[in-house]
Amino acid sequence: MTRGRPAEFAVRVNSTTVALITAIALLSVVVWFDRRVLADLSNTSDTQLRYFDRNTWALIIVLSFPIGPALYLLYGKQYR
């Protein structure tokens, strides 16, 4: 007699399932980070924005992950 679950209750995870779960987790992180940076952009006053206006920074953030959010956080916002 073996300990644990019987063989018919064993869960089989194939590589497709692992890839799908990984893709969903990465996509969730990307969406979360983009939302946080866009929220920061919306709370930033126009006088604190450098180089581009608010709409241009929003496009850069959304269309060029992860470089866009990093560029905004490094160069787009003037910290006091």
N, C-alpha and C positions, 0 to 999 in steps of 0.2 A: 504494500500500500504506500502510495506517495503522499507527501504532505503538500498542502496548497490546493489550488483549484484543480478540478478534473480537466482533462485535455479538451473537452468540448466547450469549455468556457474560456479558453485561452484567447487573448486578443492578438490578432495579427495586424501588424502595421507595415504596409509596403512603402516603397520609396515615393510613390505618388502622393500618399497621404502626408508623409513627412515634408515633401516639397510644398504642398498646398498649405500646410500649417505654417511653415517658414515664410512663405510669400505673404500670407495674411498678417503675420506678426510684423514683418518688415513694412508692409503697406500701412499698418496701424501706426507705427512709429513715424513714418514719413508724414502722414496726415496730422498726427498730433503735433509734430514739430512745426509744420507749416502753419497750423492754426495758431500756435503760440506766437510765432514771429509775426503773422498777420495781425493778431490782437495787439502786439506791441507797436506795430506800425500804425494801427488805428488810434492808439492812445498817445502817439507822439505828435507834438505840435508841429506846424509847418515850419516854424523857425528853427527847429532842431534837425530837420532833414537836410542832408547834404547831397550834392551832385545831381539828384533827380527829384521829380515831384512824387507825390504819394501813389498815383496810379502806375507810374513807371516802376517804382519799387515793388508794388504788388505783383506786377507781371514778372519781374525778375525773380521774385521769391517763389512764385507758383511754377514757373516754367523751367527753372534750372536748379532743381534740388540736387545735391546739398550745397552747391556753390552759391546759389542765389541768397538763401538765408544767411549764410556765413558772410557774404559780401555786405549785406544790409547791416548785420550786427557789427561788423568791423569798420565799415566806411560810411554807411548810409545815415547813421544816427550820431548826432553830436551830443556827447555826454558832458554834463556840466560839472 
